[in-house]
Amino acid sequence: MIFNRSVSLLVIFYILLYVPHISEAQSFQLNDHPNWLIPADTLHQPRFIFLSSSVITVYGITLYGLDKLWYADYPKGKFRWADDSKEWLQVDKAGHMVTSYLEAYYLTQMLRWSGVEQKKAAIYGGLTAFIFQNTIEVFDGFSDLWGASVSDIAANFLGAALMTTQELVWEEQRIKLKLLPVFTHFSDPELRTRSEQLYGNSLLQRSLKDYNSIHVWMSINPASLTGKNGKFSWLNIAIGYGAGGMFGGYDNIWTDADGIIHDRTDIVRYRKFMLSLDVDLSRVKTKSRYLRQVLDLVNIIKVPFPTIEWNTKGELRVHPLY
């Protein structure tokens, strides 16, 4: 479950590094800018030193935590590569893209806050996020259970590159990557037990691990692309990807703790593609600094809207609220 570790790294990074910057003492950009932290005009030495030391500290804590909490119980060996490009119908790869994109975005905003010039901040933010994410691949490479993944590295690069490229070309994020878990419940006791074994049964566990429920969205802002900003400049078009029917990384055959083999190849593993609307909460104008903070924090979640879905089972579905 490499994506689970990837998201865990993002959560640790976000809580320890980004959230502490939210304080009464700071100034906020209201209404006319998607970022609520006002960038310094020139390099702000105290902020930059604080940010740099925080990044190094958080990176060290994260490495130590991953090693002790995740990898300590698994055997290690020589560094090796593993091809998992076909695992989980690529939902985990899409998740890697979102995670590296978000890390790059928040790092860039913090660098701007410390006074780093906009283009340099975008480059440094993207590179740092890419390095952060690929740390997981180094750990996996020395693990006998996993192995480093070229496809994961590629997904990490694409996510960070999407953020950096937009900052360099447009100086804003007109295309954002978001997540929206849509949980699937199984009435079949065999499938329900297998799902809980793989993905857990709590809301947090399933939000991070359940590849049948994780949906990744590319949220595009037409107003910024066309230059026509009106009343609905916050309204986005969203293209989503997800999958279903998965009870194993590659197939639906597994052996339980009692040694019993379960063959559920009767269940179709399928991809689904979705078209919907979304709200770019960073473009919603408000004079409240507290609401600005909340909107910025939850903007990684795609807002539920009516959705058209087509899946590889040949079904076309319309969801009144997805």
C-alpha positions as CSV (number, residue, x, y, z in Angstrom):
1,M,0.0,0.0,0.0
2,I,2.6,2.5,-1.2
3,F,0.0,5.3,-1.7
4,N,-1.1,4.9,2.0
5,R,2.5,5.7,3.1
6,S,2.6,8.5,0.6
7,V,-0.4,10.2,2.1
8,S,0.8,9.5,5.6
9,L,4.0,11.5,4.7
10,L,1.9,14.3,3.4
11,V,-0.2,14.5,6.5
12,I,2.8,14.5,8.8
13,F,4.4,17.2,6.6
14,Y,1.3,19.3,6.5
15,I,0.6,19.2,10.2
16,L,4.2,19.8,11.4
17,L,5.3,22.4,8.8
18,Y,2.3,24.2,7.2
19,V,-0.2,24.5,10.0
20,P,2.2,26.3,12.4
21,H,2.4,29.2,10.0
22,I,-1.3,30.0,10.7
23,S,-1.2,32.7,13.4
24,E,-2.8,35.9,14.4
25,A,0.5,37.7,14.0
26,Q,0.6,37.1,10.3
27,S,-0.9,39.2,7.6
28,F,-3.4,37.7,5.1
29,Q,-4.2,38.4,1.5
30,L,-8.0,38.8,1.3
31,N,-10.3,38.6,-1.8
32,D,-8.0,39.1,-4.7
33,H,-5.4,36.4,-4.3
34,P,-5.8,32.6,-3.9
35,N,-3.1,32.4,-1.3
36,W,-3.9,33.8,2.2
37,L,-0.3,34.2,3.3
38,I,1.1,37.5,2.0
39,P,4.5,36.8,0.3
40,A,7.4,38.9,1.5
41,D,8.6,41.4,-1.1
42,T,12.2,40.4,-0.5
43,L,13.9,37.5,1.3
44,H,12.8,37.6,4.9
45,Q,15.7,36.1,6.8
46,P,13.9,35.0,10.0
47,R,11.1,33.4,8.0
48,F,13.5,31.7,5.6
49,I,15.7,30.3,8.4
50,F,12.6,29.1,10.3
51,L,11.2,27.5,7.2
52,S,14.5,25.8,6.2
53,S,15.1,24.5,9.7
54,S,11.5,23.3,9.9
55,V,11.8,21.4,6.6
56,I,15.0,19.7,7.7
57,T,13.5,18.8,11.1
58,V,10.2,17.5,9.6
59,Y,12.1,15.5,6.9
60,G,14.2,13.9,9.6
61,I,11.2,13.1,11.8
62,T,9.4,11.6,8.8
63,L,12.3,9.4,7.8
64,Y,12.7,8.1,11.4
65,G,9.0,7.6,11.7
66,L,8.7,5.7,8.5
67,D,11.6,3.5,9.4
68,K,10.4,2.7,12.9
69,L,6.7,2.6,12.4
70,W,6.3,1.1,8.9
71,Y,9.4,-0.8,7.8
72,A,10.9,-2.1,11.1
73,D,8.8,-5.3,11.2
74,Y,9.6,-6.3,7.6
75,P,12.8,-8.0,6.4
76,K,15.4,-5.9,4.5
77,G,18.0,-6.8,1.9
78,K,19.8,-5.4,-1.1
79,F,18.3,-2.5,-3.0
80,R,16.0,-3.8,-5.8
81,W,13.4,-2.6,-8.3
82,A,9.9,-3.9,-8.6
83,D,7.4,-3.3,-11.4
84,D,4.0,-2.6,-9.8
85,S,2.7,-0.4,-12.7
86,K,-0.3,-2.7,-13.2
87,E,-1.2,-2.9,-9.5
88,W,-4.6,-1.6,-8.2
89,L,-5.5,-0.5,-11.8
90,Q,-3.2,2.5,-11.3
91,V,-5.4,4.2,-8.7
92,D,-2.3,4.3,-6.4
93,K,-0.3,6.0,-9.1
94,A,-2.9,8.7,-9.5
95,G,-2.7,9.0,-5.7
96,H,1.0,9.5,-5.9
97,M,0.5,12.4,-8.4
98,V,-2.0,14.1,-6.1
99,T,0.3,13.8,-3.1
100,S,3.4,15.2,-4.8
101,Y,1.3,18.0,-6.3
102,L,0.0,19.1,-2.9
103,E,3.4,18.9,-1.3
104,A,4.9,21.0,-4.1
105,Y,2.1,23.5,-3.8
106,Y,2.3,24.0,-0.1
107,L,6.1,24.1,-0.1
108,T,6.0,26.8,-2.8
109,Q,3.5,28.9,-0.8
110,M,5.7,28.7,2.2
111,L,8.8,29.7,0.2
112,R,6.9,32.7,-1.2
113,W,5.9,33.6,2.4
114,S,9.6,33.6,3.3
115,G,10.4,36.0,0.5
116,V,11.8,33.6,-2.2
117,E,11.1,34.9,-5.7
118,Q,8.0,33.3,-7.3
119,K,9.7,31.2,-10.0
120,K,12.5,30.1,-7.8
121,A,9.9,29.1,-5.1
122,A,8.0,27.0,-7.7
123,I,11.2,25.2,-8.8
124,Y,12.5,24.6,-5.3
125,G,9.0,23.6,-4.1
126,G,8.6,21.1,-6.9
127,L,12.0,19.6,-6.5
128,T,11.7,19.3,-2.7
129,A,8.3,17.5,-3.0
130,F,9.8,15.2,-5.6
131,I,12.6,14.3,-3.2
132,F,10.3,13.9,-0.3
133,Q,8.1,11.4,-2.1
134,N,11.0,9.4,-3.5
135,T,12.3,8.8,0.0
136,I,9.6,6.2,0.2
137,E,11.0,4.5,-2.9
138,V,14.4,4.3,-1.2
139,F,12.9,2.6,1.8
140,D,10.9,0.3,-0.5
141,G,14.0,-0.5,-2.5
142,F,15.7,-2.0,0.6
143,S,12.6,-3.9,1.6
144,D,12.2,-7.5,0.6
145,L,8.5,-7.1,0.6
146,W,8.2,-4.2,-1.9
147,G,11.0,-2.8,-4.0
148,A,11.5,0.6,-5.6
149,S,8.9,1.4,-8.3
150,V,9.8,3.3,-11.5
151,S,6.1,4.0,-12.1
152,D,5.7,5.6,-8.6
153,I,8.7,7.8,-9.3
154,A,7.2,8.8,-12.6
155,A,3.8,9.6,-10.9
156,N,5.7,11.7,-8.2
157,F,7.4,13.6,-11.0
158,L,4.2,14.3,-12.9
159,G,2.4,15.7,-9.8
160,A,5.2,18.0,-8.8
161,A,5.8,19.0,-12.4
162,L,2.2,20.0,-12.9
163,M,2.3,22.4,-10.0
164,T,5.7,23.9,-10.9
165,T,4.9,24.3,-14.6
166,Q,1.7,26.2,-13.9
167,E,3.5,28.5,-11.5
168,L,6.2,29.2,-14.1
169,V,3.8,29.7,-17.0
170,W,0.7,31.3,-15.4
171,E,1.9,32.2,-11.8
172,E,-1.2,30.5,-10.5
173,Q,-2.8,27.0,-10.3
174,R,-5.5,26.8,-13.0
175,I,-5.6,23.0,-12.9
176,K,-5.7,21.4,-9.5
177,L,-5.5,17.8,-8.4
178,K,-8.0,16.8,-5.7
179,L,-9.3,13.7,-3.9
180,L,-12.8,12.6,-3.0
181,P,-13.4,9.2,-1.3
182,V,-16.7,7.5,-2.2
183,F,-17.0,4.5,0.0
184,T,-18.3,1.2,-1.2
185,H,-20.1,-1.2,1.2
186,F,-20.3,-4.9,0.6
187,S,-23.3,-7.1,1.7
188,D,-21.4,-10.3,0.9
189,P,-19.7,-11.4,4.2
190,E,-16.7,-12.8,2.3
191,L,-16.1,-9.6,0.5
192,R,-16.7,-7.4,3.5
193,T,-14.1,-9.4,5.5
194,R,-11.6,-9.2,2.7
195,S,-12.2,-5.4,2.4
196,E,-11.7,-4.8,6.1
197,Q,-8.5,-6.9,6.0
198,L,-7.1,-4.9,3.1
199,Y,-8.4,-1.4,3.7
200,G,-9.4,-1.3,7.4
201,N,-12.9,-0.4,8.7
202,S,-12.5,3.1,10.1
203,L,-13.2,6.2,8.1
204,L,-9.5,7.4,8.3
205,Q,-8.1,4.0,7.3
206,R,-10.5,3.6,4.3
207,S,-9.8,7.2,3.2
208,L,-6.1,6.4,2.9
209,K,-6.1,2.8,1.8
210,D,-9.4,1.8,0.1
211,Y,-8.6,1.8,-3.6
212,N,-12.2,0.9,-4.4
213,S,-13.2,4.2,-2.8
214,I,-10.4,6.6,-3.6
215,H,-11.3,8.9,-6.5
216,V,-8.7,11.3,-8.0
217,W,-9.8,14.5,-9.8
218,M,-8.3,17.0,-12.1
219,S,-10.2,20.2,-11.4
220,I,-9.9,22.8,-14.2
221,N,-10.8,26.5,-13.8
222,P,-12.3,27.7,-17.2
223,A,-12.4,31.4,-16.1
224,S,-8.7,31.6,-15.5
225,L,-8.0,29.7,-18.8
226,T,-10.2,32.0,-20.9
227,G,-9.5,35.2,-18.9
228,K,-13.2,35.9,-18.4
229,N,-13.6,36.3,-14.7
230,G,-17.2,36.8,-13.7
231,K,-19.6,35.8,-10.9
232,F,-18.8,32.1,-11.3
233,S,-15.0,32.4,-11.7
234,W,-14.8,29.8,-8.8
235,L,-16.6,27.1,-10.8
236,N,-14.5,24.3,-12.2
237,I,-14.9,21.4,-14.5
238,A,-13.6,18.2,-12.9
239,I,-12.4,15.0,-14.6
240,G,-12.2,12.0,-12.3
241,Y,-10.6,8.6,-12.2
242,G,-11.3,5.6,-9.9
243,A,-11.7,1.9,-10.0
244,G,-13.8,-0.9,-8.4
245,G,-14.1,-4.6,-7.8
246,M,-10.6,-4.9,-6.5
247,F,-9.8,-7.4,-3.7
248,G,-6.1,-7.7,-4.4
249,G,-3.4,-5.7,-6.1
250,Y,-3.5,-7.8,-9.3
251,D,-6.4,-10.2,-9.0
252,N,-9.3,-11.3,-6.8
253,I,-7.7,-14.5,-5.5
254,W,-6.3,-14.6,-2.0
255,T,-5.5,-17.0,0.9
256,D,-6.9,-16.1,4.4
257,A,-5.2,-16.6,7.8
258,D,-6.6,-20.2,8.0
259,G,-5.0,-21.1,4.7
260,I,-8.3,-21.2,2.8
261,I,-8.0,-20.0,-0.8
262,H,-10.8,-17.6,-2.0
263,D,-11.3,-17.3,-5.7
264,R,-13.6,-14.4,-6.6
265,T,-12.6,-13.9,-10.2
266,D,-16.3,-13.7,-10.8
267,I,-16.1,-10.1,-9.7
268,V,-15.1,-7.8,-12.5
269,R,-12.3,-5.4,-11.8
270,Y,-13.0,-2.2,-13.7
271,R,-11.9,1.4,-14.2
272,K,-14.3,4.4,-14.1
273,F,-14.0,7.8,-15.6
274,M,-16.1,10.7,-14.4
275,L,-17.2,14.2,-15.5
276,S,-18.5,16.7,-13.0
277,L,-18.3,20.2,-11.6
278,D,-16.2,21.5,-8.7
279,V,-15.5,24.6,-6.7
280,D,-12.1,26.1,-6.4
281,L,-12.4,27.3,-2.9
282,S,-9.3,29.4,-3.2
283,R,-11.2,31.7,-5.6
284,V,-14.2,32.2,-3.3
285,K,-13.9,35.7,-2.0
286,T,-14.2,36.4,1.8
287,K,-13.1,39.1,4.2
288,S,-12.8,36.5,7.0
289,R,-9.3,35.4,7.7
290,Y,-10.6,32.4,9.5
291,L,-12.8,31.3,6.7
292,R,-9.9,31.9,4.3
293,Q,-7.9,29.4,6.4
294,V,-10.6,26.8,6.4
295,L,-11.2,27.1,2.6
296,D,-7.5,26.8,1.9
297,L,-7.3,23.6,4.1
298,V,-10.2,21.8,2.6
299,N,-9.5,22.8,-1.0
300,I,-7.8,19.4,-1.6
301,I,-11.3,17.8,-1.5
302,K,-13.4,17.8,-4.6
303,V,-16.8,19.3,-3.8
304,P,-19.7,16.8,-4.5
305,F,-21.8,17.6,-7.6
306,P,-23.9,15.7,-10.1
307,T,-21.6,13.4,-12.0
308,I,-21.6,11.4,-15.2
309,E,-19.7,8.1,-15.0
310,W,-18.5,5.7,-17.6
311,N,-16.8,2.5,-16.6
312,T,-15.0,-0.3,-18.4
313,K,-17.9,-2.7,-17.7
314,G,-19.6,-0.7,-20.4
315,E,-22.0,1.2,-18.1
316,L,-23.0,4.8,-18.3
317,R,-24.3,6.2,-15.0
318,V,-25.6,9.6,-13.9
319,H,-25.2,10.3,-10.2
320,P,-27.4,13.1,-8.8
321,L,-24.8,13.8,-6.2
322,Y,-21.5,12.0,-6.3
